[in-house]
Amino acid sequence: MSNTISSNESIPSKKKKIVVLGSGPNRIGQGIEFDYCCVHGLLAIKECGYEAIMVNCNPETVSTDFDIADKLYFEPVFWENIREIIDLEKPEGVIVQLGGQTALKLAENLTNYGVKIIGTSFDNMDIAEDRGRFSDLLKELGIPYPEYGSAYTADEALEVANKVGYPVLIRPSYVLGGQKMKIVLNDEDLEKAVVDLLNFIPGNHILIDHFLERCQEAEIDAIYDGETFCIMGTMEHIEPAGIHSGDSNSVLPAFNLTPLEVDTMAVYAEKIAKALNIRGLINIQYAIKDGKVYVIEANPRASRTTPFISKAYQVPFLNIATKVMLGANKIKDFTIERKLEGFAIKEPVFSFNKFPNVNKELGPEMKSTGEAIRYIKDLRDPYFRNLFRERSMLLS
């Protein structure tokens, strides 16, 4: 007979609670930028009078410091662990927007289990994550997007690729950091890439988009509360489209786009946020070619550029967004004063010296392991001019 005695050192309080899911271990495509989001989210939750509960398993993060959350569960961000915490704590809801793709992928399980998702609902987040549903939405809204298709087999992928036209970008759905994303130019390369992808993630839904060559890429981070749409920042990438946004040098605000192109991006962003019934954060990626703005994708969560914009403009956007998610405040309740003089450049940080056998060629699959901020007064800065010269060479 077993004499094992089970015990539980976590005693739930009687306060109303909000659980925040972190991003787990640092990895390529997801790192400490989401820890910044979680920390500021936790502080906002406490300011709103809730008990803030953090679930994360990374000792290198600030969100797992003992004095940040009211209660910390130092556990892997897996559904089995989350379910047990939910059963014990019985929170008012769970925030998945702050922990990157790892947290977002748990929204379906939480919804099916009857747990409230704080902010944007799972179904609306799924529209943004599902390329087919999202493209259908863009079509309804009259927003341009690259031709696309989807497949489950290599034969289906070949049919779609020939329909939308080469070159094509192929990718699995619901992935982190552009894993297994590739640009392919012909049937033979496509077949090899699809087989490799299906071996990596069996049964995955393969997304196939016509790749817009030689175009600029830009993005918008924003907050929507159901009434007011607030653009946090508009960033233009130095590198051309085809290089993962996490590996691109990005300039805040946009420096080379026309006022019409920037305004068009803003109009499209607001239309998408309203159609998805966003409550909180959204990031939208664009490609601009021959003066025409295309929407590439939308991320219904904090992006890796959210902390960058908050720091560059010196505005507590994560605090604002969390209070909007909770329904405690509207955007109009806050005074937003951006304090950036000149431009801020997001510089990707690579660790190729630690991984000497890794292919250093940049593409749609993310390879950077971090980022830094460089401030410049104007576009005559030698550092910026050198970056822009390199981009011109890539486009020539």
C-alpha positions as CSV (number, residue, x, y, z in Angstrom):
1,M,0.0,0.0,0.0
2,S,1.3,3.4,-0.9
3,N,1.9,5.9,1.9
4,T,2.4,8.8,-0.5
5,I,0.8,12.1,0.9
6,S,-0.1,14.8,-1.5
7,S,0.2,18.4,-0.5
8,N,-0.5,21.8,-2.0
9,E,1.4,24.9,-0.8
10,S,-0.7,27.2,-2.9
11,I,-3.7,28.5,-0.9
12,P,-6.1,30.5,-3.1
13,S,-7.3,33.8,-1.7
14,K,-10.9,35.1,-1.9
15,K,-9.9,38.1,-4.1
16,K,-10.8,38.4,-7.7
17,K,-7.9,37.1,-9.8
18,I,-6.5,37.5,-13.3
19,V,-4.0,35.0,-14.7
20,V,-1.3,36.1,-17.2
21,L,0.4,33.4,-19.3
22,G,4.0,34.1,-20.2
23,S,6.1,32.9,-23.1
24,G,8.1,30.2,-21.5
25,P,11.8,29.7,-22.2
26,N,13.6,32.2,-24.3
27,R,14.0,30.9,-27.9
28,I,14.5,32.3,-31.3
29,G,11.2,34.1,-32.3
30,Q,10.2,34.7,-28.7
31,G,12.2,36.2,-25.8
32,I,12.4,38.8,-23.2
33,E,10.4,41.4,-25.2
34,F,7.3,39.5,-24.1
35,D,8.5,39.5,-20.5
36,Y,8.4,43.3,-20.6
37,C,4.8,43.0,-21.8
38,C,3.9,40.6,-19.0
39,V,5.5,42.7,-16.3
40,H,3.7,45.8,-17.2
41,G,0.4,43.8,-17.6
42,L,0.8,42.4,-14.1
43,L,1.4,45.9,-12.6
44,A,-1.8,47.2,-14.4
45,I,-3.8,44.3,-13.1
46,K,-2.8,45.1,-9.5
47,E,-3.6,48.8,-10.1
48,C,-7.1,47.7,-11.1
49,G,-7.6,45.9,-7.8
50,Y,-7.2,42.3,-9.0
51,E,-4.9,39.6,-7.6
52,A,-2.3,39.2,-10.4
53,I,-1.2,35.6,-11.0
54,M,1.8,34.9,-13.3
55,V,2.4,31.5,-15.0
56,N,5.9,31.2,-16.5
57,C,8.9,29.0,-16.2
58,N,11.9,31.2,-17.2
59,P,14.3,32.1,-14.4
60,E,15.9,34.8,-16.6
61,T,12.8,36.9,-16.8
62,V,11.6,39.8,-14.5
63,S,8.0,38.4,-14.6
64,T,9.2,35.5,-12.5
65,D,10.7,37.7,-9.8
66,F,9.0,37.1,-6.5
67,D,7.8,40.7,-6.0
68,I,6.2,41.3,-9.5
69,A,3.0,39.3,-9.4
70,D,0.9,38.6,-6.3
71,K,1.4,34.9,-7.0
72,L,3.8,33.1,-9.3
73,Y,3.4,29.6,-10.7
74,F,6.8,28.6,-11.9
75,E,5.5,26.0,-14.3
76,P,5.9,25.2,-18.0
77,V,3.3,27.0,-20.1
78,F,1.5,23.8,-21.1
79,W,-2.3,23.2,-21.0
80,E,-2.1,20.4,-18.4
81,N,-0.4,22.8,-15.9
82,I,-2.7,25.7,-16.8
83,R,-5.8,23.6,-16.3
84,E,-4.8,22.6,-12.8
85,I,-4.0,26.2,-11.9
86,I,-7.4,27.3,-13.2
87,D,-9.2,24.6,-11.2
88,L,-7.5,25.8,-8.0
89,E,-7.6,29.6,-8.4
90,K,-10.9,30.0,-10.3
91,P,-9.8,33.3,-11.9
92,E,-12.1,35.9,-13.5
93,G,-10.2,35.2,-16.7
94,V,-6.9,34.7,-18.4
95,I,-4.8,37.1,-20.5
96,V,-3.0,35.5,-23.5
97,Q,-2.1,38.6,-25.4
98,L,1.1,39.3,-23.5
99,G,3.0,36.0,-23.8
100,G,3.6,35.8,-27.5
101,Q,2.6,32.8,-29.7
102,T,3.0,30.3,-26.8
103,A,0.3,31.9,-24.7
104,L,-1.9,32.6,-27.7
105,K,-2.0,29.0,-28.8
106,L,-3.7,28.1,-25.5
107,A,-6.7,30.3,-26.1
108,E,-8.7,27.5,-27.7
109,N,-8.2,25.1,-24.8
110,L,-9.1,27.8,-22.4
111,T,-12.3,28.7,-24.3
112,N,-13.3,25.1,-24.6
113,Y,-12.8,24.6,-20.9
114,G,-15.1,27.5,-20.1
115,V,-12.5,30.0,-19.1
116,K,-12.9,33.6,-20.1
117,I,-10.2,35.1,-22.3
118,I,-9.6,38.6,-21.2
119,G,-9.6,41.0,-24.2
120,T,-10.2,39.7,-27.7
121,S,-12.1,36.4,-27.9
122,F,-10.6,33.2,-29.2
123,D,-12.7,33.1,-32.3
124,N,-11.7,36.5,-33.4
125,M,-8.0,35.8,-32.7
126,D,-8.4,32.6,-34.7
127,I,-9.6,34.6,-37.7
128,A,-6.4,36.5,-37.7
129,E,-4.3,33.4,-37.1
130,D,-6.0,31.3,-39.8
131,R,-4.7,32.5,-43.2
132,G,-7.8,31.3,-45.1
133,R,-10.3,33.0,-42.7
134,F,-8.2,36.1,-42.5
135,S,-7.9,36.5,-46.3
136,D,-11.7,36.0,-46.6
137,L,-12.1,38.9,-44.1
138,L,-9.7,41.1,-46.0
139,K,-11.7,40.4,-49.2
140,E,-14.9,41.4,-47.5
141,L,-13.3,44.6,-46.2
142,G,-11.9,45.5,-49.7
143,I,-8.3,45.4,-48.4
144,P,-5.6,44.2,-50.9
145,Y,-3.6,41.1,-49.9
146,P,-1.3,38.6,-51.8
147,E,-3.1,35.8,-53.6
148,Y,-3.1,32.7,-51.4
149,G,-4.3,29.2,-51.0
150,S,-3.9,26.3,-48.5
151,A,-3.2,22.6,-48.7
152,Y,-2.6,19.5,-46.6
153,T,-0.6,17.5,-49.1
154,A,2.2,18.1,-51.5
155,D,-0.1,17.5,-54.5
156,E,-2.6,20.1,-53.2
157,A,0.3,22.5,-52.6
158,L,1.5,22.2,-56.2
159,E,-1.9,22.9,-57.5
160,V,-2.3,26.1,-55.3
161,A,1.2,27.3,-56.1
162,N,0.6,27.1,-59.8
163,K,-2.7,28.9,-59.3
164,V,-1.3,31.9,-57.3
165,G,1.9,32.0,-59.3
166,Y,5.6,31.7,-58.3
167,P,7.5,32.8,-56.3
168,V,5.4,31.6,-53.3
169,L,5.9,31.8,-49.5
170,I,4.9,28.6,-47.8
171,R,4.4,28.3,-44.0
172,P,2.7,26.1,-41.5
173,S,-0.2,27.6,-39.5
174,Y,0.2,28.7,-35.8
175,V,4.0,28.7,-35.7
176,L,6.6,30.7,-33.7
177,G,9.2,32.9,-35.3
178,G,8.5,31.9,-38.9
179,Q,9.5,28.2,-38.3
180,K,9.8,26.3,-41.6
181,M,8.7,29.3,-43.7
182,K,10.3,29.3,-47.1
183,I,10.2,31.2,-50.4
184,V,10.2,28.8,-53.3
185,L,10.5,29.4,-57.0
186,N,9.4,26.2,-58.7
187,D,7.5,22.9,-58.4
188,E,10.6,20.9,-57.4
189,D,11.6,23.2,-54.6
190,L,8.0,23.4,-53.4
191,E,7.6,19.7,-53.2
192,K,10.8,19.3,-51.1
193,A,9.8,22.1,-48.8
194,V,6.3,20.8,-48.2
195,V,7.6,17.2,-47.5
196,D,10.1,18.7,-45.0
197,L,7.4,20.8,-43.4
198,L,5.0,17.8,-43.0
199,N,7.8,15.7,-41.5
200,F,8.4,18.5,-39.0
201,I,4.7,19.1,-38.2
202,P,2.6,16.1,-39.4
203,G,-0.9,17.0,-40.5
204,N,-0.3,20.7,-40.4
205,H,-2.3,23.1,-42.5
206,I,0.1,24.5,-45.1
207,L,-0.4,28.1,-46.1
208,I,0.8,29.3,-49.6
209,D,0.9,33.0,-50.5
210,H,2.1,34.6,-53.7
211,F,5.4,36.4,-52.6
212,L,5.6,40.0,-53.6
213,E,9.1,40.6,-54.7
214,R,11.2,43.8,-54.4
215,C,8.8,45.7,-52.1
216,Q,9.0,47.6,-48.9
217,E,7.7,46.1,-45.6
218,A,6.1,48.0,-42.7
219,E,4.0,47.4,-39.6
220,I,1.6,49.0,-37.2
221,D,1.1,48.3,-33.5
222,A,-2.2,49.5,-32.1
223,I,-4.8,49.3,-29.3
224,Y,-8.5,49.2,-29.8
225,D,-11.1,49.4,-27.1
226,G,-14.3,49.0,-29.1
227,E,-14.7,52.8,-29.6
228,T,-11.3,54.4,-30.0
229,F,-8.5,53.1,-32.2
230,C,-5.0,54.2,-31.1
231,I,-1.9,53.6,-33.3
232,M,1.0,53.1,-31.0
233,G,3.6,53.4,-33.8
234,T,4.2,52.9,-37.5
235,M,7.5,51.3,-38.4
236,E,9.2,50.8,-41.7
237,H,11.7,48.0,-42.2
238,I,15.1,48.7,-43.7
239,E,15.4,45.2,-45.3
240,P,13.0,44.4,-48.1
241,A,10.0,42.0,-47.7
242,G,11.1,38.4,-47.5
243,I,13.2,38.8,-44.4
244,H,11.4,38.0,-41.1
245,S,10.3,41.2,-39.3
246,G,12.3,40.0,-36.2
247,D,15.5,40.0,-38.3
248,S,14.9,43.4,-39.9
249,N,16.2,46.8,-38.9
250,S,13.1,48.8,-38.4
251,V,12.7,52.6,-38.2
252,L,10.1,54.4,-36.0
253,P,8.4,56.4,-37.4
254,A,8.3,55.4,-41.1
255,F,10.9,57.4,-43.1
256,N,10.5,56.6,-46.8
257,L,6.8,55.9,-47.2
258,T,4.5,58.6,-48.7
259,P,1.9,60.2,-46.5
260,L,-0.8,58.4,-48.6
261,E,0.8,55.0,-48.0
262,V,1.0,55.7,-44.2
263,D,-2.6,56.9,-44.1
264,T,-3.7,53.8,-46.1
265,M,-2.0,51.5,-43.6
266,A,-3.8,53.3,-40.7
267,V,-7.2,53.0,-42.4
268,Y,-6.7,49.3,-43.1
269,A,-5.5,48.7,-39.5
270,E,-8.6,50.3,-38.0
271,K,-10.9,48.4,-40.3
272,I,-9.3,45.1,-39.3
273,A,-9.3,45.9,-35.6
274,K,-13.0,46.7,-35.8
275,A,-13.9,43.7,-37.9
276,L,-12.0,41.4,-35.4
277,N,-13.7,43.1,-32.4
278,I,-10.2,43.6,-30.9
279,R,-10.0,44.5,-27.2
280,G,-6.4,45.3,-26.5
281,L,-3.4,44.9,-28.8
282,I,-3.0,44.1,-32.5
283,N,0.0,44.1,-34.8
284,I,-0.4,44.3,-38.6
285,Q,2.3,43.6,-41.2
286,Y,2.2,45.3,-44.7
287,A,4.0,45.0,-48.0
288,I,4.1,48.2,-50.2
289,K,4.7,47.7,-53.9
290,D,4.4,50.4,-56.6
291,G,2.5,52.6,-54.2
292,K,-0.1,49.9,-53.4
293,V,-0.4,48.7,-49.7
294,Y,-1.0,45.0,-49.1
295,V,-1.8,43.4,-45.8
296,I,0.4,40.4,-45.1
297,E,-0.8,39.3,-41.7
298,A,-2.3,40.4,-38.4
299,N,-1.2,39.3,-34.9
300,P,-4.0,39.8,-32.3
301,R,-1.5,40.2,-29.4
302,A,1.5,42.1,-28.2
303,S,4.3,41.9,-30.8
304,R,8.0,41.9,-30.2
305,T,8.0,45.6,-31.3
306,T,5.5,46.7,-28.6
307,P,8.1,47.2,-25.9
308,F,10.4,48.9,-28.5
309,I,7.7,51.5,-29.3
310,S,6.7,52.0,-25.7
311,K,10.4,52.7,-24.8
312,A,11.1,54.9,-27.9
313,Y,8.0,57.1,-27.3
314,Q,8.1,56.9,-23.5
315,V,4.5,56.0,-23.3
316,P,3.2,53.1,-21.1
317,F,1.3,51.4,-23.9
318,L,1.2,48.0,-22.2
319,N,-0.4,49.5,-19.0
320,I,-3.0,51.2,-21.2
321,A,-3.7,48.0,-23.3
322,T,-4.1,45.8,-20.2
323,K,-6.6,48.2,-18.6
324,V,-8.5,48.2,-21.9
325,M,-8.5,44.4,-22.0
326,L,-9.9,44.4,-18.4
327,G,-12.6,46.9,-19.3
328,A,-11.3,49.1,-16.5
329,N,-10.5,52.1,-18.8
330,K,-11.0,53.4,-22.3
331,I,-8.2,54.9,-24.4
332,K,-9.8,58.4,-24.0
333,D,-9.0,58.1,-20.2
334,F,-5.3,58.4,-20.9
335,T,-3.1,61.3,-22.1
336,I,-0.8,59.9,-24.7
337,E,2.2,62.1,-25.3
338,R,4.9,60.7,-27.6
339,K,8.4,62.1,-26.7
340,L,10.7,60.8,-29.5
341,E,13.0,63.4,-31.2
342,G,14.2,62.2,-34.5
343,F,14.0,58.4,-35.1
344,A,14.5,55.2,-33.2
345,I,15.9,52.1,-35.0
346,K,15.2,48.6,-33.8
347,E,18.5,46.6,-34.4
348,P,18.3,42.8,-34.4
349,V,21.0,41.0,-32.4
350,F,22.4,37.7,-33.8
351,S,24.4,35.0,-32.0
352,F,26.1,33.4,-35.0
353,N,29.4,33.3,-33.1
354,K,27.8,30.8,-30.7
355,F,26.2,28.8,-33.6
356,P,29.0,28.7,-36.2
357,N,27.3,26.0,-38.3
358,V,24.0,27.9,-38.7
359,N,23.3,29.3,-42.1
360,K,23.7,33.1,-41.7
361,E,21.6,34.0,-44.8
362,L,18.4,35.8,-43.7
363,G,15.0,34.9,-44.9
364,P,11.4,34.3,-43.7
365,E,12.5,32.1,-40.8
366,M,13.7,34.2,-37.8
367,K,17.3,33.9,-36.7
368,S,17.9,36.9,-34.3
369,T,18.1,36.3,-30.6
370,G,17.4,39.8,-29.4
371,E,17.2,43.4,-30.3
372,A,18.6,46.8,-29.3
373,I,17.5,50.4,-29.8
374,R,19.6,53.1,-31.6
375,Y,18.4,56.7,-31.6
376,I,19.3,59.1,-34.4
377,K,18.5,62.8,-34.8
378,D,17.8,62.7,-38.5
379,L,18.2,60.6,-41.6
380,R,21.7,62.1,-42.4
381,D,23.1,59.9,-39.6
382,P,26.0,57.8,-40.9
383,Y,24.7,54.6,-39.3
384,F,21.3,55.0,-41.0
385,R,22.8,56.0,-44.3
386,N,24.9,52.8,-44.3
387,L,21.8,50.7,-43.5
388,F,19.8,52.3,-46.3
389,R,22.7,51.9,-48.8
390,E,22.7,48.1,-47.9
391,R,19.0,47.9,-48.5
392,S,19.4,49.6,-51.9
393,M,21.9,47.0,-52.9
394,L,19.5,44.2,-51.9
395,L,16.8,45.7,-54.1
396,S,19.1,46.4,-57.1
